[in-house]
Amino acid sequence: MEFILQQGWGMVGLDLEFIKDKLANGVILSPRVYTPDQIGRHAQELKKQGATVLFDPQFYDPHTDREKLLSFPYWNGLEFDTSAFENSMASEFCERVMRYQSQNLGVSEGVIPGRYTNSINEQWLAMHHRFAETMTKSRIQIRRDR
């Protein structure tokens, strides 16, 4: 069984220690408290150690004001009005997220965005179906270079 460590704030050193000591096989990187440059460098460090690298795009609340999270390029120009987003932007956003993971981080597997909700409704389901369909049809390739 493989163990993948979910990264939290201030865990860069711990991530590397767990990989080095074979206590984890990989890390799920989180953009909430790191810049794109920091995440990119850390992904390369982890891959040099033979780790699986995954990336959680943190789409849970698209109205976030977290500056570091919003500094990731897949948020650029995002207009999150639920109906407009579902109809036109959801697929584009999902492709941006997956392209970032593949091209910028060289992830081992892609993580499709998912939005937090307290109650599942038709709009929420439609958005997640759109994300899944987008990636099923996408030509974005995840590199297996670990």
N, C-alpha and C positions, 0 to 999 in steps of 0.2 A: 504494500500500500504506500502511495506517495502522500506526503504531507506538504501542504502549501500554506505558508504563513501570510495572514492578512496584515498588511502594513498599517501602522498607526503613526501618530505624531511622534517624531524623535526616534524612530526605529531603524534608521539607516545602519548604524553600527550593529544592532541586534540582528538585523536581517543577515548581514555578512557573517556574523558569528554563528548563527544557526545553520547557514549553508556550509560554512567551513567545518563545523563539528558534526555535520550530517544529521542534524536534528530536524531539518526541513529540506525538501527537495526543490522548493521554489518559493516565490514571493508574489503576492498580488499587490501591485503598486497602487497607491492612492494619490490623486492629484489635489486633495483638499488643502494640504499644508505645504506642498512643494511646488516649485516653478517647473515649467517644461524642461529647462536646462538641467535642473537638479534631478528630475525623474530620468531624463535621458542618460546622464552620467551614471546614475545608480543602476539602471537597467544593464548598462555595459559592464559594470563591475560584477554584477550578479552573474551575468552570462559567462564572464571569464572564469568564474568559480564553478561553472557547469550547472547553474540553477535554471529551473523553469521560470520564465518571467511572464506574468499576466498583468493586466491593467484594468482597473475598475474605473470607468469613465465618470462615475458620480453624477448621474443625471437625476438623482432622487427628487430634487427640487429645482426645476428650471428657473425659478425666480430668485435664486440665491444671490446674495451680495458678497460672497466670499471671493475676494480679489484674486487670490492665487488660483482658485478653481477656474474662474472666468478667463484667466490668462492663457488657457490651453486653446489652440487654434480652432478646434471643432466648435467652439461657442461663437466665433466671429460672425456678427450679423444675424444671430439667431433671434427671431421674433417668436416669442412663445405666447400665442393666443391659441387656446386649445383647438378650436375648430380649424383655423388656418394651419396650424402646425400639423394636425392630423392629415389634412388634405394635401399639403404640398411640402412642408419642411421636414416631416418625420423621416422620410426616406433619405433625404439629403443629409440630415443630421447624423443618422445612423451610419451612412457611408463615410462621412467625415471622421466619426469616432473610430471606425474600423480601419480606415486608411492611416490615421494617426498611429494606432497601435502597431500596424504592420510596418509602415515606412519609417516611423520615428523611433520605435522601441524594439522592433524585431521580435515581437511576442511569440511564444510557443503556441498559444491558442488565443482566439479572440473572445472578448466578453462584450456581448450585445448590451446596449444601455437598457435600463429598466427604471421606471418612475415609481416612486413611493406613492402609496395610497392607503387611506383608512378604509375605503370601501370600493370594491371592484364594480365598475359600471361599464356600459357599452363604449364610452369614449376611451376609457383606460384600456379595455380589451382591444379596441380598434388600433390604438397606438402601438401596442405590443405586437399585434399581428403584423402591422406594417413594418416594424423593425425586423421581425423574423423573416417575413417575405423578402424584404430588401436584401438581407444577407444570404438568403437561399439563392437569389438571382444574381448576386454580386460577383464580379470578377476579381475582387480584391483577394490577393493571395497572402496567407499567413506563412511566413518563412519558418522552417523547422531547423533552425541553425543553432540549437543549443549544444 
